Amino acid sequence: MKFVQIIDFETERMDEMRELIQEAEKRAAGRSGGGPTHRMVLQDRNRSDRYLVVIEFESYEDAMRNSNDPETTKMAEKLAALCTRPPSFTDCDVREMSELK
């Protein structure tokens, strides 16, 4: 079953966060299994410093392997340092998904 984690955070330093994420994605490009399959970054239209990131994994187990990776921990600490409040995390099992065109 697919698994999604939603990260809710606030920052005034989104450009720096993007750079860290792009660097991490380059490092992870050669790794096999366990990494995210999709990522969506949303910005709150009413509070421009608030963001939601939706990260999809093939399974909960893949997400936990990714979460326990020391590189993921280092990146999460660097990203949290750029936030104006601690990020909050919501873990979700995907029950239904549709492409609507």
Buried (B, 14 or more C-beta within 10 A) or exposed (E): EBBBBBBBBBBEBBEBBEEBBEEBEEEBEEEEEBBBEEEEBEEEEEEEBBBBBBBBBBEBEBBBBBBEBEEBEEBBEBBEEBBEEEBEBEEEEEEEEEEEE
